[in-house]
Amino acid sequence: MVFSLRIFTLLCLVAGPAFATNDCLSKSPQFASQGELYWEINPIKNIPEAHKNNFIIQAEKMAGRIQGDLNHEECTGSQNNILKTNIKATAKGTIAMEKNGVKLILEVTDIKNKKIKTERLEFLGKSATVAFLADKNSGSFMLQQKARTNAQTKDKISLLREVEYSIKFNKNKLFIRALHYANGFYYAEDTWELARR
């Protein structure tokens, strides 16, 4: 079941930007299918070399300075009054190649209030990648990462965070869709559209 959902994600990415919306606090497909096993973090040890190399090659073509747009959607409010907020922002930064991985460092500026923050995205390499699929003919990839982090800075409450990335390389452009889950439940989505500059 999970494999089929992953393939569906890749097919959606290939088809275009019209994705199905996610309901706040909907259960992660991984959590729904794995049950208690979901709480374990088991990084993939043997990603097929051909798939991994293809991802690295595609990323290398984009290496250097990039810029683009970010659309961030997040669930806020209380459990009884859940709201979805939407933030549109510009982004500029770099794509750097690391040992067996790729790192993006992006300065993100909220278009409405001009607030600036730094976002870091890491793929393969040191990141705890628990799933990886590739469609080498379309330049599309799906990665899932898991990590335990504090709920907030200096907070002792720990959360299991899962991010499912759908990534597509298309000539000099890079499209990334990230679905964010905390303790198995959806709370945010990022859609990046980036290009070399």
Secondary structure as the mmCIF struct_conf table of DSSP 4:
data_model
#
loop_
_struct_conf.conf_type_id
_struct_conf.id
_struct_conf.beg_label_comp_id
_struct_conf.beg_label_asym_id
_struct_conf.beg_label_seq_id
_struct_conf.end_label_comp_id
_struct_conf.end_label_asym_id
_struct_conf.end_label_seq_id
HELX_RH_AL_P HELX_RH_AL_P1 VAL A 2 ALA A 15
BEND BEND1 PRO A 17 PRO A 17
HELX_LH_PP_P HELX_LH_PP_P1 PHE A 19 THR A 21
TURN_TY1_P TURN_TY1_P1 CYS A 24 LEU A 25
HELX_LH_PP_P HELX_LH_PP_P2 SER A 26 SER A 26
STRN STRN1 LYS A 27 LYS A 27
HELX_LH_PP_P HELX_LH_PP_P3 SER A 28 SER A 28
HELX_RH_AL_P HELX_RH_AL_P2 PRO A 29 GLN A 34
HELX_RH_3T_P HELX_RH_3T_P1 GLY A 35 TRP A 39
BEND BEND2 LYS A 45 LYS A 45
HELX_RH_AL_P HELX_RH_AL_P3 GLU A 49 MET A 62
STRN STRN2 GLY A 64 SER A 78
TURN_TY1_P TURN_TY1_P2 GLN A 79 ASN A 80
STRN STRN3 ASN A 81 GLU A 98
TURN_TY1_P TURN_TY1_P3 LYS A 99 ASN A 100
STRN STRN4 GLY A 101 ASP A 110
TURN_TY1_P TURN_TY1_P4 ILE A 111 ASN A 113
STRN STRN5 ILE A 116 LEU A 124
TURN_TY1_P TURN_TY1_P5 GLY A 125 LYS A 126
BEND BEND3 SER A 127 SER A 127
STRN STRN6 THR A 129 ASP A 135
TURN_TY1_P TURN_TY1_P6 LYS A 136 GLY A 139
STRN STRN7 SER A 140 ASN A 150
BEND BEND4 ALA A 151 GLN A 152
TURN_TY1_P TURN_TY1_P7 THR A 153 LYS A 154
STRN STRN8 SER A 158 ASN A 170
TURN_TY1_P TURN_TY1_P8 LYS A 171 ASN A 172
STRN STRN9 LYS A 173 ALA A 182
TURN_TY1_P TURN_TY1_P9 ASN A 183 GLY A 184
STRN STRN10 PHE A 185 ARG A 196
#
